[in-house]
Amino acid sequence: MVAAFLCIVVTFYFLVPSGQADKKKLALMNVQIAKLQKQLSYAVSEPMKLDGLVKKAQGVYGPAEKARKEGALWLDRRSNNFIVTLGALQGLRRGSELSIYDGSYKIDTASVETPFDIISYVRLVKNSPDSFTGNYYRAVIEDHPAK
């Protein structure tokens, strides 16, 4: 009987501190979650300004990057996003169009939906994403004569 009593006491001795440690961990996690929520609400409430982003990029990238008219189109099939390695620094704006090539053959046109400094999210104009078998294609800013 004494042995059973000692087993119960030892069991409670190890359970109670563990419960307190779990409560401390939970409280710490709640504090971290609150901090992350505050940071997220700040990030969402402050919209990104494209002009400011481009101005910063101009100080980082050299003239060769600014003059670049060719990049790569990447098809991220998991998220169904299409990204080109050309952006506002190269003169792209929402609605700008790029020619998409597979080797030397033009296979589609892409329209810029969201430009950033040196990348842009685009959508394909003519073909469906399923018609593209590769993951990477050449994207070119074509110089169109003024009408």
N, C-alpha and C positions, 0 to 999 in steps of 0.2 A: 504494500500500500504506500509506503514511503517512496518507493521507486517510482510508482505511478504519479505521485504528487510531484516529485522532482522532474519527471518528464514533462508534465503540464507546465510547471514553472519555467523550465528551460525553453519550451515551445513558445510560450507567451513572451519570454524575454527576447527571442529572436524575431517574432512577428511584430511587436509593437514598434521597435526602432525602424524596421523595414517599412511599415505603414507611414511613419513620420517622414522617412526619406522620400517615399513616393509622393507625399503631400508637398514636400519642398520642391521636388522635381516638377510636379504639376504647376505649382505657383510660378516657378521660373519659366516654364513653357508658356504660361498665360501672359507673362510680362513680355516675352519675346514675340508672341503673336500680336500683342497690342502695338509693339514698336513697328512690326512689319506692316500692320494695317495702316498705321499713321503714315509710314513711308509710301505705301501704295496709294493712299488717298491723295497725298501731295503730288505724286508722279502723275496721277490721272487728272488732277485738277489743273496742272500746268501743261497746256498743250505745247507740243514741239513747234517751234518757229523755223520754217524751212530757210528763210533768209539768214537767220542767225547761224544755222547749221552750215550753210554754204560759206558764210563769211569766215567761220572757224576753219573750214576745210581749205579755203584759199590760202590760209597761212601755213597749212601743213603740207599740202601737195604742190609739186612744182609745175612748170609750164607744160611738160610732156603729158602729165595726167589731165590737165585742163583741156588740152588740144585733142585728146584721144577721142576717136569716133567709132571705135570698135571694142566690143566686149563679149562676154559670154552670157547666154541665156541658160539658166539652170532650172530644171523642172523638179521640184520637191514633191514627189508623188505622195508621200505620207500626209503632208498638210495641204496638198493641192494648191500650192503657191508657185508662181513663176517669177523668178528674180533675175534681173540683168545687172551686170557689173558696170553700169553706166548710170549717172544720176544728174542731179541739178548742177553739179560742178561742170559737167559737159554740156549744159544748156537744156536738159530735159525738164519738161513741166508736165503737169497732168494733161493727158490727151495727146502728148507727143507720140509719134509713131516711129517704130524701129523695124528694119527689115531683118528677118530671121533666115539664116542660111544653114544648110546641111552641106558642108564642103563648099562648092562653088554654086550650088543650086539654091535659089530663093524658094523657100517652102511656105512662108507665112509672113504676116505682119503682126507686130505686137503693139498694143496701145498702153501707154504709161498710166497706171492708176494712182500709185503713191510714190513720188520721187523722194529720195533722200540725197545725201551729199554725193556719194559715189556708187550707190546702188538704187534700184527702183523695183517696185512690184509692178508687174505688167499682166495683161490678159491677152490671149491670142485672139486675133480678129477673124480669121477665116476658118481655121481647122479646130477640131476638138483636141484636147490634151491626149486623148487615147490614140490619135493618129501619129503621135511622136513616140518612136521606139527607144530613142536614146535619152540620156539625162542632160546632156550639154549640147548647145548649138551656138553658132556665131551670131551675134546681134550687132547691127550696123546702123549708125545714125546716117541716113541718106541726106545729101544736100539736094533739096528740091528747089527748082527755080521759082521765083515769085510769080504769081499769076497776075 
